[in-house]
Amino acid sequence: MENTNNIIDTSENLILIKGDISGIQQFIFNVKSDGAARSLKARSFFVKAISIISARYLFGKFEVAETEREKYTISISGGNFFIIVPNKDKKDEIFDNYKSETVSALSKIGLNVILTHVEFNSKSNYRSKLNELNKLNTVEKYKLFNSSNYEDVFKPFNYNSFDFNKLYLHRIKSFSIGSRTNGNLQITANSICFLNYELLLSDVEPDNESSSLKDKPDTFFPTKIGNVLTFEDIAGKMGNTQKLGILKMDVDNLGSIFQNLSNSQEHKILSEKFRSFFEDKMFDLIKSHYNEHVYSIISGGDDCFFVGGWDAIIDMAFEINKQFTEFWKHDSFFGKENKPTISAGVIIVNSKFPVVRFAEMAEDALLQAKVKYPTKNSISIFNTVIKWHDWEAILDVKVKLESFVPKSAKSLLMNARKAALKKENIEKIELSDFWELAYHLREVNKQGKNKELNDILNTFEKHLNQAIDDPDKDYRYRFFFPIAARMVELETRQ
């Protein structure tokens, strides 16, 4: 039975508030490669702290009682927050003061909170109100300094106050928020000061779930023998080299999903479901299978960003999609045909590759996965977009290759992969495609493995035929062999 104490009474006049933090990607990932692991997590948590403190500030200004605040919170995630407050005559003054104070503080580090609001009650159409809110959000992005004191924005400041390497999240279990007289933005080893509030981190067990940071991706660090690992430590081995895998994922068509909600209660329930998956499920997955191999940089709301050993990251991407599908499979919130899907971008880089560049590359890879197919629900890997269910066929090819390709056959694999790929003619399949591959794999004849050779050639021929016969002329099947060959090449590199 639904808890009626947690349902908002919309018979009164209310205000739906959306806070949308802009500049997140540049802020989080604009760090030096040395010591990046700790700094990235600190910056990611700081973004979430902005949302938490902002909600506290607005609830206080609109005089929402402490006991009612959980009810009036729809969602608070890393990049945005939705809350509901009672309508008050002084609302414009409150919003103007909030905007002025946040711009003054956050503009110094490249962030801003786009705050928008709409009035609503039981007679309102919630969907149209959300649509109105999104339109206002777009307009407000171009009014960054309208409510600001220009002297505060442009005057010199002490950048040492914003050293995010000071913020140490390892072993943190809870947080508390208290008032303070100094409203300046400040970061210390165990606190974040913002908007006359101080968010204080603690290694003490949390009093309740809302103040808990225990068993969350925010405070999880890969460790070995009690020591926190660096990116170099977790990079996957490739013979004599080490490589990092970078994974960025998010939910497909999220705007449309939320736009179809009927009321604030549905909004709250769905937000909690996404939070549960991207926080709770993600922590369980990392802790149980990738404890020493993956850093969770962002995981909450509706998306995630991970850095880890290249092989662990590839495996984890497909495991996340599997768990995401299972998570919604039996859920009654959506109909059978309208379950949410997820897309991903994976790239592989050297362990000392510039952080800001691999963040951009991962974003580009995710975008490739989003635009390749109308249905999305895809992954970009090795600069190639495939459907999630293609992976089993690719792994089958990989196993076949591993059965006869010697570890010293780096050039053989590379040439065979290029012959199958033929990037200059991606959307044209010719008879020579098949025979070029056979030519480059001819060396296996000397090993007495003709059966294995025929097996892999027959499999490649089957995928070429699939590409030709597909009604939409989907040529992704021809990439199954290159992806599998690249995997074997990386695993056997000397």
PENOR-V628355 format. One record per residue. N is the residue number from 1. RES is the residue in three letters. SS is DSSP state (A for helix, B for strand, O for the rest). OMEGA is omega as a letter, one per 40 degrees, with the letter a starting at -180 (999 if undefined). D_CENTER is the distance of its C-alpha to the mean C-alpha in Angstrom with 1 decimal. Layout:
# PENOR-V628355
<<N,RES,SS,OMEGA,D_CENTER> <N,RES,SS,OMEGA,D_CENTER>>
This chain:
# PENOR-V628355
<<1,MET,O,a,33.2> <2,GLU,O,i,31.0> <3,ASN,O,a,31.4> <4,THR,A,i,33.2> <5,ASN,A,a,32.9> <6,ASN,A,i,29.2> <7,ILE,O,a,30.0> <8,ILE,O,i,30.4> <9,ASP,O,a,33.8> <10,THR,O,i,33.4> <11,SER,O,i,37.1> <12,GLU,O,i,36.9> <13,ASN,O,a,35.6> <14,LEU,B,i,32.0> <15,ILE,B,i,29.3> <16,LEU,B,a,25.7> <17,ILE,B,i,23.7> <18,LYS,B,i,20.2> <19,GLY,B,a,18.7> <20,ASP,B,a,16.1> <21,ILE,B,a,15.1> <22,SER,B,a,15.4> <23,GLY,O,a,15.1> <24,ILE,A,a,11.9> <25,GLN,A,a,10.7> <26,GLN,A,a,14.4> <27,PHE,A,a,15.0> <28,ILE,A,a,12.4> <29,PHE,A,i,13.0> <30,ASN,O,a,16.7> <31,VAL,O,i,18.1> <32,LYS,O,a,20.6> <33,SER,O,i,19.9> <34,ASP,O,a,22.4> <35,GLY,O,a,21.0> <36,ALA,A,a,17.5> <37,ALA,A,a,15.9> <38,ARG,A,a,17.4> <39,SER,A,a,17.1> <40,LEU,A,a,13.3> <41,LYS,A,i,12.9> <42,ALA,A,i,15.8> <43,ARG,A,i,14.4> <44,SER,A,i,11.1> <45,PHE,A,i,13.5> <46,PHE,A,i,15.8> <47,VAL,A,i,13.7> <48,LYS,A,i,13.6> <49,ALA,A,i,17.3> <50,ILE,A,i,18.1> <51,SER,A,a,17.1> <52,ILE,A,a,19.1> <53,ILE,A,i,22.0> <54,SER,A,i,22.1> <55,ALA,A,i,22.5> <56,ARG,A,a,25.2> <57,TYR,A,a,26.9> <58,LEU,A,i,27.1> <59,PHE,A,i,28.3> <60,GLY,A,a,30.9> <61,LYS,A,i,32.2> <62,PHE,O,i,32.4> <63,GLU,O,i,34.2> <64,VAL,O,a,32.1> <65,ALA,O,i,33.4> <66,GLU,A,a,31.3> <67,THR,A,a,32.0> <68,GLU,A,a,30.7> <69,ARG,O,i,27.4> <70,GLU,O,i,25.3> <71,LYS,O,a,26.9> <72,TYR,O,i,26.1> <73,THR,B,i,22.4> <74,ILE,B,i,20.4> <75,SER,B,i,16.9> <76,ILE,B,i,15.5> <77,SER,O,a,11.8> <78,GLY,O,a,10.2> <79,GLY,O,a,10.7> <80,ASN,B,i,13.7> <81,PHE,B,i,16.5> <82,PHE,B,i,19.2> <83,ILE,B,i,22.6> <84,ILE,B,i,26.1> <85,VAL,B,i,29.2> <86,PRO,B,a,32.9> <87,ASN,O,a,34.4> <88,LYS,O,a,36.5> <89,ASP,O,a,38.9> <90,LYS,O,a,37.4> <91,LYS,A,a,33.8> <92,ASP,A,i,34.0> <93,GLU,A,i,35.1> <94,ILE,A,a,32.3> <95,PHE,A,i,29.6> <96,ASP,A,i,31.4> <97,ASN,A,i,31.6> <98,TYR,A,a,28.0> <99,LYS,A,a,27.0> <100,SER,A,a,29.6> <101,GLU,A,a,28.6> <102,THR,A,i,24.9> <103,VAL,A,a,25.6> <104,SER,A,a,28.2> <105,ALA,A,a,25.9> <106,LEU,A,a,22.5> <107,SER,A,a,23.9> <108,LYS,A,i,25.0> <109,ILE,A,i,21.5> <110,GLY,O,i,20.1> <111,LEU,O,i,18.4> <112,ASN,B,i,19.7> <113,VAL,B,i,19.4> <114,ILE,B,a,20.5> <115,LEU,B,i,22.5> <116,THR,B,a,24.0> <117,HIS,B,i,26.1> <118,VAL,B,i,28.3> <119,GLU,B,i,31.3> <120,PHE,B,i,31.6> <121,ASN,O,a,33.6> <122,SER,O,a,34.7> <123,LYS,O,a,36.2> <124,SER,O,i,33.1> <125,ASN,O,a,31.0> <126,TYR,A,a,27.5> <127,ARG,A,a,25.9> <128,SER,A,i,27.9> <129,LYS,A,i,27.0> <130,LEU,A,i,23.3> <131,ASN,A,i,24.1> <132,GLU,A,a,26.3> <133,LEU,A,i,23.7> <134,ASN,A,i,21.2> <135,LYS,A,i,24.2> <136,LEU,A,i,25.1> <137,ASN,A,i,21.6> <138,THR,A,a,22.1> <139,VAL,A,a,25.6> <140,GLU,A,a,24.8> <141,LYS,O,a,22.4> <142,TYR,O,a,25.7> <143,LYS,O,a,27.6> <144,LEU,O,a,25.9> <145,PHE,O,a,29.1> <146,ASN,O,a,31.4> <147,SER,O,a,31.7> <148,SER,O,i,31.6> <149,ASN,O,a,34.3> <150,TYR,A,i,34.3> <151,GLU,A,i,36.0> <152,ASP,A,a,33.3> <153,VAL,A,a,30.6> <154,PHE,A,a,32.5> <155,LYS,O,a,34.6> <156,PRO,O,i,34.1> <157,PHE,O,i,32.0> <158,ASN,O,a,31.6> <159,TYR,A,i,28.2> <160,ASN,A,i,28.8> <161,SER,A,a,27.9> <162,PHE,A,i,24.3> <163,ASP,O,a,24.0> <164,PHE,A,i,20.6> <165,ASN,A,i,21.8> <166,LYS,A,a,24.1> <167,LEU,O,a,21.6> <168,TYR,O,a,21.6> <169,LEU,O,a,19.3> <170,HIS,O,i,20.6> <171,ARG,O,i,22.6> <172,ILE,O,a,21.9> <173,LYS,O,a,22.5> <174,SER,B,i,22.9> <175,PHE,B,i,23.3> <176,SER,B,a,26.0> <177,ILE,B,i,26.6> <178,GLY,B,i,30.0> <179,SER,B,i,31.8> <180,ARG,O,a,33.1> <181,THR,O,a,35.5> <182,ASN,O,a,33.8> <183,GLY,O,a,31.0> <184,ASN,O,i,29.9> <185,LEU,O,a,26.3> <186,GLN,B,i,26.5> <187,ILE,B,i,24.5> <188,THR,O,a,26.3> <189,ALA,O,a,25.6> <190,ASN,O,a,25.2> <191,SER,B,i,24.8> <192,ILE,B,a,23.3> <193,CYS,B,a,25.9> <194,PHE,B,i,25.2> <195,LEU,O,a,27.3> <196,ASN,O,i,30.1> <197,TYR,B,i,27.9> <198,GLU,B,i,27.0> <199,LEU,B,a,24.1> <200,LEU,B,i,25.6> <201,LEU,B,a,23.9> <202,SER,B,i,25.9> <203,ASP,O,i,26.4> <204,VAL,O,i,28.3> <205,GLU,O,a,27.4> <206,PRO,O,i,25.9> <207,ASP,O,a,28.5> <208,ASN,O,a,26.1> <209,GLU,A,a,22.6> <210,SER,A,i,21.8> <211,SER,A,a,22.5> <212,SER,B,i,21.0> <213,LEU,O,i,18.6> <214,LYS,O,i,20.1> <215,ASP,O,i,18.1> <216,LYS,O,i,14.7> <217,PRO,A,a,11.7> <218,ASP,A,a,12.6> <219,THR,A,i,15.9> <220,PHE,O,i,15.6> <221,PHE,O,i,16.9> <222,PRO,O,a,18.1> <223,THR,B,i,21.9> <224,LYS,B,a,25.1> <225,ILE,O,i,28.4> <226,GLY,O,a,26.9> <227,ASN,B,i,25.7> <228,VAL,B,a,22.2> <229,LEU,O,i,21.2> <230,THR,O,i,20.2> <231,PHE,A,i,18.2> <232,GLU,A,a,21.6> <233,ASP,A,a,22.3> <234,ILE,A,a,19.4> <235,ALA,O,a,19.7> <236,GLY,B,a,21.0> <237,LYS,B,i,24.6> <238,MET,B,a,26.0> <239,GLY,O,a,29.7> <240,ASN,O,a,30.4> <241,THR,B,i,27.0> <242,GLN,B,a,23.6> <243,LYS,B,i,20.3> <244,LEU,B,i,16.7> <245,GLY,B,i,14.0> <246,ILE,B,a,10.7> <247,LEU,B,i,7.9> <248,LYS,B,a,5.0> <249,MET,B,i,4.7> <250,ASP,B,a,5.5> <251,VAL,B,i,9.0> <252,ASP,O,i,11.9> <253,ASN,O,a,14.5> <254,LEU,A,i,13.1> <255,GLY,A,i,15.7> <256,SER,A,i,18.4> <257,ILE,A,a,17.6> <258,PHE,A,a,18.0> <259,GLN,A,a,20.9> <260,ASN,O,i,22.9> <261,LEU,O,a,23.0> <262,SER,O,a,26.5> <263,ASN,O,a,26.5> <264,SER,A,i,24.7> <265,GLN,A,i,25.0> <266,GLU,A,i,23.1> <267,HIS,A,a,20.4> <268,LYS,A,a,20.4> <269,ILE,A,a,20.5> <270,LEU,A,i,17.6> <271,SER,A,i,15.3> <272,GLU,A,i,16.4> <273,LYS,A,i,15.8> <274,PHE,A,i,12.1> <275,ARG,A,a,12.1> <276,SER,A,i,14.2> <277,PHE,A,a,12.0> <278,PHE,A,i,8.7> <279,GLU,A,a,11.0> <280,ASP,A,a,14.3> <281,LYS,A,a,13.7> <282,MET,A,i,11.1> <283,PHE,A,a,13.6> <284,ASP,A,a,16.4> <285,LEU,A,a,15.0> <286,ILE,A,a,14.3> <287,LYS,A,a,17.6> <288,SER,A,a,19.6> <289,HIS,A,a,18.7> <290,TYR,O,a,16.9> <291,ASN,O,a,18.5> <292,GLU,O,a,19.8> <293,HIS,O,a,17.4> <294,VAL,B,i,13.7> <295,TYR,B,i,12.1> <296,SER,B,a,9.2> <297,ILE,B,i,8.3> <298,ILE,B,i,5.6> <299,SER,B,a,5.8> <300,GLY,B,a,7.6> <301,GLY,O,a,8.8> <302,ASP,O,a,7.2> <303,ASP,B,i,3.4> <304,CYS,B,i,2.0> <305,PHE,B,a,3.9> <306,PHE,B,i,7.4> <307,VAL,B,a,10.9> <308,GLY,B,i,13.9> <309,GLY,B,a,17.1> <310,TRP,A,a,16.9> <311,ASP,A,i,18.5> <312,ALA,A,a,16.5> <313,ILE,A,i,13.1> <314,ILE,A,i,14.8> <315,ASP,A,a,16.2> <316,MET,A,i,13.1> <317,ALA,A,a,11.2> <318,PHE,A,i,14.3> <319,GLU,A,i,14.8> <320,ILE,A,i,11.5> <321,ASN,A,i,12.7> <322,LYS,A,a,16.1> <323,GLN,A,i,15.3> <324,PHE,A,i,13.4> <325,THR,A,i,16.5> <326,GLU,A,a,18.8> <327,PHE,A,a,17.2> <328,TRP,A,a,18.3> <329,LYS,A,a,21.3> <330,HIS,O,a,23.8> <331,ASP,O,a,22.3> <332,SER,O,a,24.8> <333,PHE,O,i,22.7> <334,PHE,O,i,22.3> <335,GLY,O,a,25.2> <336,LYS,O,a,25.4> <337,GLU,O,a,24.5> <338,ASN,O,i,21.7> <339,LYS,O,i,19.0> <340,PRO,O,i,15.4> <341,THR,O,a,13.8> <342,ILE,B,i,10.5> <343,SER,B,a,10.1> <344,ALA,B,i,8.8> <345,GLY,B,i,10.0> <346,VAL,B,i,11.6> <347,ILE,B,i,14.0> <348,ILE,B,a,16.6> <349,VAL,B,i,18.2> <350,ASN,B,a,20.8> <351,SER,O,i,20.1> <352,LYS,O,a,21.4> <353,PHE,O,a,19.7> <354,PRO,O,a,18.9> <355,VAL,A,a,15.5> <356,VAL,A,i,15.4> <357,ARG,A,a,16.3> <358,PHE,A,i,13.9> <359,ALA,A,i,11.0> <360,GLU,A,a,13.0> <361,MET,A,i,13.7> <362,ALA,A,i,10.2> <363,GLU,A,i,9.7> <364,ASP,A,i,13.2> <365,ALA,A,i,12.6> <366,LEU,A,i,10.0> <367,LEU,A,i,12.6> <368,GLN,A,a,15.2> <369,ALA,A,a,13.9> <370,LYS,A,a,13.8> <371,VAL,A,a,17.3> <372,LYS,A,a,19.2> <373,TYR,O,i,20.1> <374,PRO,O,a,20.8> <375,THR,O,a,19.3> <376,LYS,O,i,16.0> <377,ASN,O,a,14.8> <378,SER,B,i,14.7> <379,ILE,B,i,13.4> <380,SER,B,a,14.4> <381,ILE,B,a,15.9> <382,PHE,O,i,18.8> <383,ASN,O,a,18.6> <384,THR,B,a,19.5> <385,VAL,B,i,18.0> <386,ILE,B,i,19.0> <387,LYS,B,a,18.7> <388,TRP,A,a,17.2> <389,HIS,A,i,20.8> <390,ASP,A,a,22.2> <391,TRP,A,i,21.0> <392,GLU,A,i,24.1> <393,ALA,A,i,26.4> <394,ILE,A,i,24.9> <395,LEU,A,i,25.2> <396,ASP,A,i,28.8> <397,VAL,A,a,29.6> <398,LYS,A,i,28.2> <399,VAL,A,i,30.5> <400,LYS,A,i,33.4> <401,LEU,A,a,32.9> <402,GLU,A,a,32.7> <403,SER,O,a,36.0> <404,PHE,O,a,38.0> <405,VAL,O,a,36.3> <406,PRO,O,a,37.7> <407,LYS,O,a,35.5> <408,SER,O,a,37.5> <409,ALA,O,a,36.7> <410,LYS,A,a,33.9> <411,SER,A,i,35.8> <412,LEU,A,a,36.6> <413,LEU,A,a,33.0> <414,MET,A,i,32.0> <415,ASN,A,i,34.9> <416,ALA,A,i,34.3> <417,ARG,A,i,30.6> <418,LYS,A,i,31.7> <419,ALA,A,a,34.5> <420,ALA,A,a,32.2> <421,LEU,A,i,29.7> <422,LYS,O,a,32.1> <423,LYS,A,a,29.5> <424,GLU,A,a,32.3> <425,ASN,A,a,33.2> <426,ILE,O,a,30.0> <427,GLU,O,i,31.4> <428,LYS,O,a,34.8> <429,ILE,O,a,35.9> <430,GLU,O,i,39.3> <431,LEU,A,a,41.6> <432,SER,A,i,41.2> <433,ASP,A,a,37.5> <434,PHE,A,a,38.8> <435,TRP,A,i,41.7> <436,GLU,A,i,39.8> <437,LEU,A,i,37.5> <438,ALA,A,a,40.7> <439,TYR,A,a,42.3> <440,HIS,A,i,39.6> <441,LEU,O,a,39.5> <442,ARG,A,a,43.3> <443,GLU,A,a,43.5> <444,VAL,A,i,42.6> <445,ASN,A,a,46.0> <446,LYS,A,i,47.6> <447,GLN,A,a,45.8> <448,GLY,O,a,47.4> <449,LYS,O,a,44.2> <450,ASN,A,i,45.2> <451,LYS,A,i,43.9> <452,GLU,A,i,40.4> <453,LEU,A,i,40.6> <454,ASN,A,a,41.7> <455,ASP,A,a,39.0> <456,ILE,A,i,36.2> <457,LEU,A,i,38.1> <458,ASN,A,i,38.5> <459,THR,A,i,34.9> <460,PHE,A,i,34.0> <461,GLU,A,i,36.8> <462,LYS,A,a,35.3> <463,HIS,A,i,31.9> <464,LEU,A,i,33.8> <465,ASN,A,i,35.8> <466,GLN,A,a,32.7> <467,ALA,A,a,31.5> <468,ILE,A,a,35.0> <469,ASP,A,a,35.5> <470,ASP,O,a,32.2> <471,PRO,O,i,33.2> <472,ASP,O,a,30.3> <473,LYS,O,a,31.1> <474,ASP,O,a,27.7> <475,TYR,A,a,28.1> <476,ARG,A,a,25.0> <477,TYR,A,a,27.4> <478,ARG,A,a,29.0> <479,PHE,A,a,25.9> <480,PHE,A,a,25.9> <481,PHE,A,i,28.5> <482,PRO,A,i,27.0> <483,ILE,A,i,23.6> <484,ALA,A,i,25.6> <485,ALA,A,i,28.0> <486,ARG,A,i,25.3> <487,MET,A,i,24.0> <488,VAL,A,a,27.6> <489,GLU,A,i,28.3> <490,LEU,A,a,25.6> <491,GLU,A,a,26.7> <492,THR,O,a,30.4> <493,ARG,O,a,30.2> <494,GLN,O,999,33.1>>
